[in-house]
Amino acid sequence: MIDSFEFILPTKIRYGAGILKALGEELRDLKARKIMVITDKGLVNAGMLDKVTKIINEESMDYVIYDEIEANPKDYNVEACAEVARLESIDTIVAFGGGSPIDAAKAVAVLARQGGKVRDYQGKGKIKEDCLPLITIPTTAGTGSEVTFSSVITDTREKFKFTIKSTAIAAKTAIVDPELTLTVPPLVTAATGIDALTHAIEGYTANCTEPIAEAVGLYAVEYISGNIVEAVKNGRNLAARDKMMMGSLLAGLSFSHADVASVHCMAEALGSLYDAPHGMCNAILLPYVMEYNLPFAEYKYARIARAMGIVEKNDHEAAVKGIEHIKELSEEIGLPGIRTLNVNPADFELLAEMSVMNGSNDSNPRKVTKDEYVLLFKKAYDDSFFK
């Protein structure tokens, strides 16, 4: 028998090359009067934001731009942005960017209406329905944050990443346009792509997963693994970008209706302590956690391997080859090792403690203790596979 579960998808998805043009229609449907566009300075400086403001101007709608969002969005980013939203009487938010602006925008949607500090809403059940309506527009094929109803924020005092989660903060509409990823640099494409692969694999294998999350997660593996090399090496290939964007979207649906697991526990610890790029951390750590999990996830890892095109009837051999294939993919697309993040081995104990404290630790297919996290960090650090 299949265990009982519920699958809630509060976000309308509008997908396709050139679909950004639908933004005006979506804003009209929300009866937007004063819009806040939440983004980062990199997209502003690259001229990407002009694509959004042009549409809003054509609708003759009033708007303000908030571009102070940092990577691994900080509590002070969110709280300052929410204060501007209140002062400007914002009634609609458009989040434009990667996971950082989108996660920040979800938190702003809460604080602008419900007040307080963002850490007040950590966990589940603390967010009321009264949130600012949100439209999400991703510019990377990585986080899937456009369709999730969680937001990961860094507590800068404790140097700890925490999650707020509620369907109330989900976007009303996600406008997912692969054309927006055509100019993403190769290394960012690589890191965000393996980040999405991590979401798919952990969503598929998490202890709390369910059949729909499993299905979209496995399909995401096929899309991402089959197109990431081309997307990195020939970024103007719209067909490859299209498949990567769809893979990222499906992976977001997978883990948001299941959970992530120990790869994210470790990556979020690194991001908290070193402000290291989240996607890069996930990409670096994924194969080591999979090797650790192998005895407890052999069948699913074998299915993942076959989704990546590995032809092998024996499940154990298929799973092993699948993990090696992920390492080979990472090397081929130029991902570095953990040492490039300037990680200090003296911090492994602290990083392990932070990993155990992560709310997703219990979702890993195999139990992971502090000592085992220390060993995983050491293995990633000592491995000569990634230069």
RODO-814203 format. One record per residue (C-alpha): residue number from 1; y, z, x. Coordinates in nm, 2 decimals, padded with zeros to 4 digits. Layout:
N
[pt NUM [Y Z X]]
...
END
This chain:
387
[pt 1 [00.00 00.00 00.00]]
[pt 2 [00.36 -00.07 00.11]]
[pt 3 [00.57 00.24 00.13]]
[pt 4 [00.86 00.25 -00.12]]
[pt 5 [01.20 00.15 00.01]]
[pt 6 [01.54 00.02 -00.10]]
[pt 7 [01.73 -00.28 00.03]]
[pt 8 [02.10 -00.28 -00.03]]
[pt 9 [02.32 -00.57 00.08]]
[pt 10 [02.67 -00.50 -00.04]]
[pt 11 [02.83 -00.78 00.17]]
[pt 12 [02.87 -01.14 00.05]]
[pt 13 [02.79 -01.37 00.35]]
[pt 14 [02.96 -01.70 00.39]]
[pt 15 [02.80 -01.89 00.67]]
[pt 16 [02.86 -02.22 00.84]]
[pt 17 [03.05 -02.43 01.09]]
[pt 18 [03.41 -02.43 00.98]]
[pt 19 [03.36 -02.17 00.71]]
[pt 20 [03.66 -01.97 00.85]]
[pt 21 [03.87 -02.18 00.61]]
[pt 22 [03.73 -01.97 00.33]]
[pt 23 [03.93 -01.67 00.44]]
[pt 24 [04.23 -01.76 00.21]]
[pt 25 [04.00 -01.78 -00.09]]
[pt 26 [03.84 -01.45 -00.01]]
[pt 27 [04.18 -01.28 00.04]]
[pt 28 [04.29 -01.41 -00.30]]
[pt 29 [03.97 -01.28 -00.46]]
[pt 30 [04.05 -00.94 -00.33]]
[pt 31 [04.41 -00.97 -00.46]]
[pt 32 [04.53 -00.89 -00.11]]
[pt 33 [04.90 -00.82 -00.08]]
[pt 34 [04.95 -00.65 00.26]]
[pt 35 [04.68 -00.73 00.52]]
[pt 36 [04.60 -00.56 00.85]]
[pt 37 [04.42 -00.78 01.10]]
[pt 38 [04.23 -00.56 01.35]]
[pt 39 [04.13 -00.73 01.67]]
[pt 40 [04.17 -00.69 02.05]]
[pt 41 [04.41 -00.82 02.31]]
[pt 42 [04.16 -01.06 02.46]]
[pt 43 [04.14 -01.26 02.15]]
[pt 44 [04.52 -01.26 02.10]]
[pt 45 [04.58 -01.37 02.46]]
[pt 46 [04.32 -01.65 02.42]]
[pt 47 [04.50 -01.78 02.12]]
[pt 48 [04.19 -01.73 01.90]]
[pt 49 [04.38 -01.51 01.65]]
[pt 50 [04.61 -01.80 01.56]]
[pt 51 [04.32 -01.95 01.36]]
[pt 52 [04.33 -01.64 01.13]]
[pt 53 [04.70 -01.59 01.11]]
[pt 54 [04.75 -01.96 01.03]]
[pt 55 [04.53 -01.93 00.72]]
[pt 56 [04.71 -01.61 00.61]]
[pt 57 [05.05 -01.77 00.66]]
[pt 58 [04.93 -02.07 00.44]]
[pt 59 [04.85 -01.81 00.17]]
[pt 60 [05.21 -01.67 00.21]]
[pt 61 [05.06 -01.32 00.24]]
[pt 62 [05.22 -01.04 00.43]]
[pt 63 [05.03 -00.90 00.73]]
[pt 64 [05.04 -00.69 01.04]]
[pt 65 [04.83 -00.72 01.36]]
[pt 66 [04.67 -00.43 01.53]]
[pt 67 [04.53 -00.54 01.87]]
[pt 68 [04.48 -00.21 02.05]]
[pt 69 [04.11 -00.18 02.00]]
[pt 70 [03.92 -00.12 02.32]]
[pt 71 [03.56 -00.20 02.41]]
[pt 72 [03.33 00.08 02.28]]
[pt 73 [03.60 00.17 02.03]]
[pt 74 [03.75 00.51 02.08]]
[pt 75 [03.83 00.79 01.83]]
[pt 76 [04.20 00.76 01.92]]
[pt 77 [04.19 00.38 01.86]]
[pt 78 [04.07 00.43 01.51]]
[pt 79 [04.29 00.72 01.42]]
[pt 80 [04.61 00.55 01.55]]
[pt 81 [04.52 00.23 01.37]]
[pt 82 [04.46 00.42 01.04]]
[pt 83 [04.80 00.58 01.07]]
[pt 84 [04.96 00.24 01.10]]
[pt 85 [04.76 00.12 00.80]]
[pt 86 [04.89 00.41 00.59]]
[pt 87 [05.25 00.37 00.71]]
[pt 88 [05.24 00.00 00.63]]
[pt 89 [05.08 00.05 00.29]]
[pt 90 [04.79 -00.18 00.39]]
[pt 91 [04.56 -00.28 00.10]]
[pt 92 [04.31 -00.51 00.28]]
[pt 93 [04.16 -00.53 00.63]]
[pt 94 [04.05 -00.83 00.82]]
[pt 95 [03.84 -00.75 01.13]]
[pt 96 [03.83 -01.04 01.38]]
[pt 97 [03.63 -01.01 01.70]]
[pt 98 [03.31 -00.87 01.84]]
[pt 99 [03.14 -00.55 01.75]]
[pt 100 [03.43 -00.33 01.87]]
[pt 101 [03.71 -00.45 01.64]]
[pt 102 [03.46 -00.47 01.35]]
[pt 103 [03.32 -00.12 01.40]]
[pt 104 [03.67 00.01 01.44]]
[pt 105 [03.78 -00.16 01.12]]
[pt 106 [03.50 00.01 00.92]]
[pt 107 [03.62 00.35 01.04]]
[pt 108 [03.98 00.26 00.97]]
[pt 109 [03.89 00.16 00.61]]
[pt 110 [03.77 00.52 00.56]]
[pt 111 [04.05 00.71 00.74]]
[pt 112 [04.33 00.51 00.59]]
[pt 113 [04.23 00.62 00.24]]
[pt 114 [04.04 00.95 00.30]]
[pt 115 [04.23 01.10 00.59]]
[pt 116 [04.10 01.34 00.86]]
[pt 117 [03.95 01.26 01.20]]
[pt 118 [03.68 01.00 01.24]]
[pt 119 [03.43 01.25 01.37]]
[pt 120 [03.46 01.43 01.03]]
[pt 121 [03.25 01.15 00.89]]
[pt 122 [02.96 01.15 01.14]]
[pt 123 [02.62 01.11 00.98]]
[pt 124 [02.55 01.02 00.62]]
[pt 125 [02.68 01.13 00.29]]
[pt 126 [03.04 01.22 00.40]]
[pt 127 [03.22 00.90 00.30]]
[pt 128 [03.35 00.86 -00.05]]
[pt 129 [03.36 00.52 -00.22]]
[pt 130 [03.74 00.49 -00.19]]
[pt 131 [03.78 00.27 00.12]]
[pt 132 [04.01 -00.02 00.20]]
[pt 133 [03.84 -00.35 00.13]]
[pt 134 [03.72 -00.53 00.44]]
[pt 135 [03.65 -00.89 00.55]]
[pt 136 [03.47 -00.93 00.88]]
[pt 137 [03.48 -01.24 01.10]]
[pt 138 [03.26 -01.22 01.41]]
[pt 139 [03.35 -01.41 01.73]]
[pt 140 [03.04 -01.33 01.92]]
[pt 141 [02.67 -01.38 01.84]]
[pt 142 [02.57 -01.02 01.93]]
[pt 143 [02.62 -00.71 01.73]]
[pt 144 [02.56 -00.82 01.37]]
[pt 145 [02.82 -00.56 01.28]]
[pt 146 [02.97 -00.80 01.02]]
[pt 147 [02.68 -00.72 00.78]]
[pt 148 [02.59 -00.36 00.88]]
[pt 149 [02.73 -00.05 00.70]]
[pt 150 [02.75 00.17 01.01]]
[pt 151 [03.01 00.21 01.28]]
[pt 152 [02.97 00.35 01.63]]
[pt 153 [03.27 00.53 01.77]]
[pt 154 [03.32 00.71 02.10]]
[pt 155 [03.43 01.07 02.10]]
[pt 156 [03.66 01.07 02.40]]
[pt 157 [03.67 01.45 02.44]]
[pt 158 [03.29 01.50 02.45]]
[pt 159 [03.22 01.15 02.59]]
[pt 160 [02.96 01.09 02.32]]
[pt 161 [02.90 00.80 02.08]]
[pt 162 [02.85 00.89 01.72]]
[pt 163 [02.78 00.69 01.40]]
[pt 164 [02.94 00.70 01.06]]
[pt 165 [02.73 00.52 00.80]]
[pt 166 [02.78 00.44 00.43]]
[pt 167 [02.76 00.13 00.21]]
[pt 168 [03.12 00.21 00.12]]
[pt 169 [03.23 00.08 00.46]]
[pt 170 [03.04 -00.24 00.44]]
[pt 171 [03.25 -00.56 00.44]]
[pt 172 [03.32 -00.72 00.10]]
[pt 173 [03.27 -01.05 00.27]]
[pt 174 [03.14 -01.16 00.61]]
[pt 175 [03.27 -01.50 00.72]]
[pt 176 [03.03 -01.61 00.99]]
[pt 177 [03.14 -01.93 01.16]]
[pt 178 [02.95 -02.04 01.48]]
[pt 179 [03.25 -02.26 01.58]]
[pt 180 [03.43 -01.94 01.68]]
[pt 181 [03.17 -01.88 01.96]]
[pt 182 [03.21 -02.21 02.13]]
[pt 183 [03.45 -02.07 02.40]]
[pt 184 [03.27 -01.74 02.46]]
[pt 185 [03.21 -01.72 02.84]]
[pt 186 [02.85 -01.75 02.97]]
[pt 187 [02.80 -01.39 03.08]]
[pt 188 [02.93 -01.26 02.75]]
[pt 189 [02.71 -01.51 02.57]]
[pt 190 [02.41 -01.38 02.77]]
[pt 191 [02.48 -01.01 02.72]]
[pt 192 [02.56 -01.04 02.35]]
[pt 193 [02.26 -01.26 02.29]]
[pt 194 [02.01 -01.02 02.44]]
[pt 195 [02.20 -00.74 02.25]]
[pt 196 [02.11 -00.93 01.93]]
[pt 197 [01.75 -00.97 02.05]]
[pt 198 [01.74 -00.60 02.10]]
[pt 199 [01.86 -00.54 01.75]]
[pt 200 [01.59 -00.77 01.62]]
[pt 201 [01.31 -00.62 01.82]]
[pt 202 [01.41 -00.26 01.74]]
[pt 203 [01.48 -00.33 01.38]]
[pt 204 [01.13 -00.49 01.36]]
[pt 205 [00.95 -00.21 01.54]]
[pt 206 [01.14 00.11 01.44]]
[pt 207 [00.93 00.38 01.27]]
[pt 208 [01.14 00.36 00.96]]
[pt 209 [01.14 -00.02 00.92]]
[pt 210 [01.03 -00.20 00.60]]
[pt 211 [00.90 -00.55 00.51]]
[pt 212 [01.24 -00.72 00.46]]
[pt 213 [01.38 -00.58 00.78]]
[pt 214 [01.06 -00.68 00.96]]
[pt 215 [01.08 -01.04 00.83]]
[pt 216 [01.44 -01.11 00.92]]
[pt 217 [01.40 -00.93 01.26]]
[pt 218 [01.10 -01.15 01.36]]
[pt 219 [01.28 -01.46 01.25]]
[pt 220 [01.59 -01.35 01.45]]
[pt 221 [01.37 -01.33 01.76]]
[pt 222 [01.27 -01.69 01.71]]
[pt 223 [01.62 -01.81 01.67]]
[pt 224 [01.76 -01.62 01.97]]
[pt 225 [01.49 -01.66 02.22]]
[pt 226 [01.47 -02.04 02.16]]
[pt 227 [01.84 -02.10 02.20]]
[pt 228 [02.00 -01.84 02.43]]
[pt 229 [01.95 -02.04 02.75]]
[pt 230 [02.11 -02.35 02.61]]
[pt 231 [02.40 -02.15 02.46]]
[pt 232 [02.47 -01.98 02.79]]
[pt 233 [02.44 -02.30 03.01]]
[pt 234 [02.60 -02.54 02.76]]
[pt 235 [02.84 -02.33 02.55]]
[pt 236 [02.98 -02.63 02.37]]
[pt 237 [02.64 -02.71 02.21]]
[pt 238 [02.72 -02.62 01.85]]
[pt 239 [02.36 -02.65 01.75]]
[pt 240 [02.26 -02.38 02.00]]
[pt 241 [02.56 -02.16 01.90]]
[pt 242 [02.47 -02.20 01.54]]
[pt 243 [02.11 -02.07 01.59]]
[pt 244 [02.24 -01.78 01.80]]
[pt 245 [02.49 -01.68 01.53]]
[pt 246 [02.22 -01.69 01.27]]
[pt 247 [01.99 -01.50 01.49]]
[pt 248 [02.26 -01.23 01.54]]
[pt 249 [02.33 -01.21 01.17]]
[pt 250 [01.96 -01.17 01.08]]
[pt 251 [01.91 -00.91 01.35]]
[pt 252 [02.21 -00.72 01.21]]
[pt 253 [02.04 -00.72 00.87]]
[pt 254 [01.72 -00.60 01.03]]
[pt 255 [01.83 -00.30 01.21]]
[pt 256 [02.09 -00.20 00.94]]
[pt 257 [01.80 -00.16 00.69]]
[pt 258 [01.57 00.01 00.94]]
[pt 259 [01.72 00.16 01.26]]
[pt 260 [01.76 00.09 01.63]]
[pt 261 [01.56 00.30 01.88]]
[pt 262 [01.54 00.42 02.24]]
[pt 263 [01.71 00.11 02.40]]
[pt 264 [02.02 00.20 02.20]]
[pt 265 [01.98 00.57 02.27]]
[pt 266 [02.00 00.49 02.64]]
[pt 267 [02.27 00.22 02.61]]
[pt 268 [02.50 00.44 02.40]]
[pt 269 [02.46 00.72 02.66]]
[pt 270 [02.57 00.47 02.93]]
[pt 271 [02.86 00.35 02.71]]
[pt 272 [02.97 00.71 02.64]]
[pt 273 [02.97 00.82 03.00]]
[pt 274 [03.08 00.51 03.19]]
[pt 275 [03.25 00.30 02.91]]
[pt 276 [03.00 00.03 03.00]]
[pt 277 [02.97 -00.28 02.78]]
[pt 278 [02.73 -00.20 02.50]]
[pt 279 [02.56 -00.54 02.48]]
[pt 280 [02.51 -00.55 02.86]]
[pt 281 [02.35 -00.20 02.85]]
[pt 282 [02.11 -00.30 02.58]]
[pt 283 [02.02 -00.62 02.76]]
[pt 284 [01.95 -00.44 03.09]]
[pt 285 [01.73 -00.17 02.94]]
[pt 286 [01.53 -00.36 02.68]]
[pt 287 [01.23 -00.46 02.89]]
[pt 288 [01.18 -00.11 03.04]]
[pt 289 [01.17 00.05 02.70]]
[pt 290 [00.93 -00.21 02.57]]
[pt 291 [00.70 -00.15 02.86]]
[pt 292 [00.71 00.22 02.78]]
[pt 293 [00.64 00.16 02.41]]
[pt 294 [00.36 -00.10 02.47]]
[pt 295 [00.06 00.13 02.39]]
[pt 296 [00.22 00.22 02.06]]
[pt 297 [00.36 -00.12 01.95]]
[pt 298 [00.11 -00.37 02.09]]
[pt 299 [00.05 -00.56 01.77]]
[pt 300 [00.42 -00.60 01.69]]
[pt 301 [00.51 -00.69 02.05]]
[pt 302 [00.24 -00.95 02.04]]
[pt 303 [00.39 -01.10 01.72]]
[pt 304 [00.73 -01.09 01.90]]
[pt 305 [00.58 -01.28 02.19]]
[pt 306 [00.44 -01.55 01.96]]
[pt 307 [00.78 -01.58 01.79]]
[pt 308 [00.92 -01.66 02.13]]
[pt 309 [00.66 -01.94 02.18]]
[pt 310 [00.40 -01.76 02.38]]
[pt 311 [00.05 -01.89 02.30]]
[pt 312 [-00.20 -01.61 02.36]]
[pt 313 [-00.47 -01.49 02.12]]
[pt 314 [-00.53 -01.15 02.28]]
[pt 315 [-00.26 -00.91 02.15]]
[pt 316 [-00.23 -00.70 02.46]]
[pt 317 [-00.20 -01.00 02.69]]
[pt 318 [00.05 -01.16 02.45]]
[pt 319 [00.26 -00.84 02.44]]
[pt 320 [00.27 -00.82 02.82]]
[pt 321 [00.36 -01.18 02.85]]
[pt 322 [00.64 -01.13 02.59]]
[pt 323 [00.80 -00.85 02.79]]
[pt 324 [00.78 -01.06 03.11]]
[pt 325 [00.93 -01.35 02.92]]
[pt 326 [01.23 -01.14 02.82]]
[pt 327 [01.28 -01.04 03.19]]
[pt 328 [01.26 -01.41 03.29]]
[pt 329 [01.51 -01.51 03.02]]
[pt 330 [01.75 -01.24 03.14]]
[pt 331 [01.72 -01.36 03.49]]
[pt 332 [01.77 -01.72 03.39]]
[pt 333 [02.09 -01.65 03.20]]
[pt 334 [02.23 -01.44 03.48]]
[pt 335 [02.22 -01.09 03.35]]
[pt 336 [02.26 -00.83 03.63]]
[pt 337 [02.07 -00.50 03.68]]
[pt 338 [02.18 -00.15 03.60]]
[pt 339 [02.34 -00.09 03.94]]
[pt 340 [02.62 -00.33 03.86]]
[pt 341 [02.74 -00.07 03.60]]
[pt 342 [02.80 00.17 03.89]]
[pt 343 [02.56 00.42 03.74]]
[pt 344 [02.52 00.74 03.95]]
[pt 345 [02.16 00.86 03.97]]
[pt 346 [02.29 01.22 03.97]]
[pt 347 [02.38 01.15 03.61]]
[pt 348 [02.03 01.06 03.49]]
[pt 349 [01.96 01.41 03.36]]
[pt 350 [02.28 01.41 03.16]]
[pt 351 [02.22 01.06 03.04]]
[pt 352 [01.87 01.16 02.93]]
[pt 353 [02.00 01.46 02.74]]
[pt 354 [02.25 01.23 02.56]]
[pt 355 [01.97 00.99 02.48]]
[pt 356 [01.75 01.26 02.32]]
[pt 357 [02.05 01.38 02.11]]
[pt 358 [02.10 01.03 01.97]]
[pt 359 [02.02 01.00 01.60]]
[pt 360 [01.80 00.70 01.65]]
[pt 361 [01.57 00.87 01.90]]
[pt 362 [01.30 00.96 01.64]]
[pt 363 [01.29 00.59 01.53]]
[pt 364 [01.13 00.48 01.85]]
[pt 365 [00.77 00.37 01.81]]
[pt 366 [00.67 00.61 02.09]]
[pt 367 [00.80 00.97 02.12]]
[pt 368 [01.05 00.99 02.41]]
[pt 369 [01.14 01.33 02.57]]
[pt 370 [01.43 01.40 02.81]]
[pt 371 [01.20 01.38 03.11]]
[pt 372 [01.07 01.04 03.00]]
[pt 373 [01.42 00.91 02.95]]
[pt 374 [01.50 01.03 03.31]]
[pt 375 [01.20 00.82 03.43]]
[pt 376 [01.31 00.52 03.23]]
[pt 377 [01.66 00.53 03.38]]
[pt 378 [01.50 00.57 03.73]]
[pt 379 [01.27 00.27 03.67]]
[pt 380 [01.56 00.05 03.56]]
[pt 381 [01.77 00.17 03.86]]
[pt 382 [01.49 00.11 04.11]]
[pt 383 [01.36 -00.22 03.97]]
[pt 384 [01.42 -00.51 04.21]]
[pt 385 [01.36 -00.76 03.94]]
[pt 386 [01.73 -00.77 03.84]]
[pt 387 [01.95 -00.81 04.15]]
END
